[in-house]
Amino acid sequence: MERITILLMYVQRMVYKRTFEYLDNLGLMSIAAFLEDNGYRARVFTGITTDAVKVFEEESRKYPIFAVGLYCDYDNQSAVVSMSLILKEKYGVRVLVGGPQALHVGEEFLKAARCDFLIRGDGEYVIRELLDWMAWGRGTPANIKGIVYLDEAGLEVSTPERPPIDDLVALPAPSSQHLLRRPHKYNLSVASARGCPFRCTFCFEGGNTKKLRLRSVESVKEEIIRGLDENPEIKYIWFVDDTFTISYDRIALFCEVMSDLRSSRDFVWFCEGHASILSRWPQLVSMMKDAGMVRMQIGMEAGWQSALDMYGKQTTVEQIEEVVHLCWECDLPQLAGNFIIGGVHETKETLEFTSTYIEKLLIATPGLLDISTTFVIPLPNTAISNYPHDFGLNILDRSSLTSLEDFPVTETLVFSREELCHERYKFVKMLSDTMKYLLKSNKIPHGRLKKHFELALRYGVSSTWYKYLYTKDTAIRRYYTMLITTPAKRLEEILPSELKNWYPCRVFDIEDKAGWSNGRPALYEATLSPIEYELLLLCSGKINLNSIQLLMEQRHPDGLSGDQLCNSLEGILKTFQERHWVLFMPP
C-alpha cells in the first residue's frame, strides 16, 4: 500500500539574508521522524513563501500530497495565513497549523487561513492521530486532545489540553534525510530538553511550556553521531535549549561525551547558559570550553537590577558580570548576550545605565562579547503580553504585521516607537564605536583575533566582530586568513636560529595601498621612513630574510651592517607584524 505523504513547512516572508533557512526547525524535524516511524512519508522544508509553493508543486509531482503542516510562530503568522489560503484554494489540500503561535490564535485565524486544524503543544502524537482519522477514519477529532477546529456551524471547538510528552527518549531522532532543498547543512541543531523551569516575563517557553523534560545524555550522543554521519561536513553543533546548564552533573557528563566524540571528529559547539547557575559553579565554564564549546550565550537583557527582576531573570547584574569575566579568564572565544531596547519602564536614564554597563564590560574583555539588541516582542501568553501596562509598555501591533523585528511594535511611557528606533541606533553605535576603538588601539589580543578567524574559516562560526569589523579591514582580513589557511607564521613562532631562512611576505599588494603624506610614503594611515618602505617592498615572499639583509647592506654600505642591521630589520618587521602587514613563509 502506497504511503501517505505529508509536507511540513516553516515559511517566512522575504527577509534580509534569510538566516532562518540555515537553522533546522527541530519541531518539524522531530515530527517528520516520528511520522516516518509510524508508516507515513514526511518531508520538511524551510524557506520563503514563494519557494514553498514551488516545493509543494515539485513534491506533488513525485507523490500525492495528502496534507501540509505549517509551523506558525510570532514572526510568520501573516505568511502562514497566506500560504494556507493558497494551499486550500488553489490545491485543495488539507492544512494543519501548529507551532508556538497556535496557542494564541483561534476562530478568527481558522476562518482567515481556512486551515483544517490548529495543533497546540507537542505535535508528534497529535498529527499522527489526525492523519489516522483523515486517511483511515480511525477515531474522531473530538477525541483528539490538543486541537482546535471549526464545527459545521463555523464555531470554534477546542479539545482538552494534551499533556507534554514526558518520554522524549521514545521519540526518534531528527534526520536530515527528511529535508528538502538543503544540499549543505552548516550546523547540527540539537535539543537536549524541552520546556523551561524559569518564568521570564518576555519568554514564550517560560509563559507556556513550563514543564522541563530532559533527554538522557546517551540519547543526545546518539543523535549527534547520527547527524555527523549523515552530514560529515558539519563542524558546528548548536544546543538550542535554554536550559542546557541546568545541572552540574549532567553538564559534566555532556563534557565527557563531547570530548570523547571530538577525539575522532573535528567539531566545536555552542550552548546557552544561565548566569546564576554558572556563577554558582564557575568551573563549568572552563570545563565546557575544554570540551569544545567555543561560543555561549547568557541572558543579559538590561544593565540595571530592577529590570532584571521585572523580567524574572533570577539573576543579578553582578552575576552576569562575574560570568563575563569567567569566560574571559578561561579564554572562551565568544560570549553572546542580548539587550532589550525599550523594555520595562525604559527611560533615558535606564538606557544610559545599560549603555555604560555594557561599554565597561566590552573594554574589560576586548574581543569576547558578541552583543545584539532587540525590541520587546509580545509573544503569546507571556506576562508582558498579558499585562503590558504593569511593565510600563503599550502594545501597538500585537500581531507584528508592521515589523520583522526591525521596528518596535510597542512604546513606553517615555519613548514612542520612532524614538525607540533612534535609541536603538544610538546603542548600536556605541557598541560599534567601542569595538572599533578596541581594535584600532590594539587592545584585542592576537590569540583572540586569530581564534575568531579560525572559527569562521574552519567551522563556520562567525561573530559580530568577524563579520562587521575584522573582515572590513583589508590588512587584518588578509593577515589572519593567510595565517589560518597557509603555513605562514609570526616572528615569535619561529626559532631565532632559523629566522634568516624564512621569507617575509606582505599580505597585500603594496601598489594598491601605498600613497604619500608630506612627501613620504604612507600606508594605512602610517607614514614610512625610506628604509621601512624599502624593506616592505622586499617582503614579497620570494626572498628570505638573510638575502634581504645582504641586499640592504649592498644598497646602504655606509649604514648599519651585520648584527646591528639584522636587529634593526627585525625591529621594523615586528612593527609591520603589529600592523598586520607581514607574515613569514617557511623555507
Steps between C-alpha positions, in 0.01 A plus 500: 500500500636844399606710798313825565716811463495807722708810432612696808598862436643798682440796268602862544458824315800620300757612757858627467756217475230246593708344779197309631541264203834377636366404842317172535141525621539219751129485572418413139804273473390303806143471371627378162715230661207390719256481206752305292527248785121472495460419133460845344731679258601840641716772348613832650560833325618833641495807277307798368138473388566521125753218518259299715240499223760374253608228743139391549453468123831312460412253776147458364646370175681228697219396735146621570521741795236393750554785748727794577607599850597866546714615794370832634691727735480869585710606202321318219130503591397709197714281271330187636155646434596582141660160442204315648259686272706412192515133598127483568367709211742403223590143592220386729741334742440445873685754717606458863655793691714454809791671672518759780245743356235229477452545875398861444274489192156346461173542312596821319826345379328176391257698289766731354741218413232242417723236658345178628653475848715687749737282703602617846801364687729213399393394151624146446207295633236758408590507131520121484151472649364766261654323199363166623152655512521692171656212305348191660203622704653392832356685797336843489638857530294554816707229672839635389650714776682823417318619186272788400264497200173640370187287518238483224340819631834684476545517877832438675551162668795452735575154631663446842864594540745223419764437767860561387695195383699374799695220340710692246737204462213303341488749212723426198786742440456765226667414169621720215370232261156660534621847396421651161726746315781477752808377310733618778444521873704771671445377854326230695222626727430282803241535778604323818176599676153647453334760720654736753482529881556876493222758460650790307218746437589551131577138406265259324646194671461647847142606433379186326705178507589516867569132561868420452567160342862392468625248250762247603856597413539166322203569269642842413837342430339253259320785322826693459678194361220439254493865395875508439487170310224637275684830448877444534574861400332640813746646750269699729245358744243734643314402820181703463331446838497789747579275797813319390691595818219406739694218675868477594516121479320493165737757349801314635373187324433698181856630509635145522284400202599802290869454576475134403324580171749774417790258538401351164291779341589864442217722628427774753177588680270767642257506790292739709588552864336663800712753689378405848583133444839568343597737781405228750716244317771712332704195403229408247616773261855370465372141502272567201765704321753217536237262355471709182250773581613810309191718533246540778204730552370622832191712566597863563202716392580811709778659704290593801371261765137614522453416132646152547264447794198611297607271217514212749859419405589350841849643469684821585711747305791395723457133407488588130818704538664215692422252221634741237831514687501122550471457124779749442732334749454152351546643146157410364501639144147644492233591754169625359239708676195703407365828633138610470459860385174656612436239765334518839455859626771616259620861532800695377663437837452121485633485145803701603553264794487196270728667245761582765478148641564320171764749387693425819479125436607538135811695603584259783478193271605622152385270221292267718145638511273462199210733581166524319191711562126444464177679570228353723315223316148432638509122477177317589414429864806676641457733794611800295242420230220436748568798729709751301400802708647337812835526323458854371428383145231555244458239223422672169501202265442174685517291180826664383364572154715814481832345595758231432656576842670803342230745612340501847139398545489652847563837660587601856371777722800707389584385145287475188580215260690743274702626796579141598648442154725801558602377845586160360711670231689692770559181698626309195725794409649491850569128455657559159711797614628311805589194293681714241694677774610169652619373162677820394679538830625137490307404814381171354756221561648335191387155614138612528506664157649189347242277668212700352642448151569134567142443618356684200722341235517144635172460687260759354462677837497871417481757778386861467863599546600284203215595264479874559844603623790264436412413141440868413869573563688375192831447677348315796279286277785392274746467788292255704357319201856436385604399852215247520505359146874490418823387677576866584619583852567800720846600623459355850402164353834459320823387667752791497764269352273427202349844441746607227382215280134607513334720237333825616177539304261795474133410525399758235624656175682812607431674169128502579537632854799737513464877472692809604479730800721811530736358238538163674347160423179432694304181553183443706540840674865421589786711359809295409869585505696425181655187650160377624350547156795328334477205738124470447556481123745214553247306711363327193518144628768427236813601695602362839605728783869419456490609133306814594771591752774451237310718251457777757872487584589532130258789446606687816874431548535797733217392722458222754632151430523157653318438825406867537323502164341164577361630831378818331321305229341268756377804695338646189348162414351481850335834435369372168367195682319716757335682209399166342706562189755219491518128574779247446488210259717190570808414293 
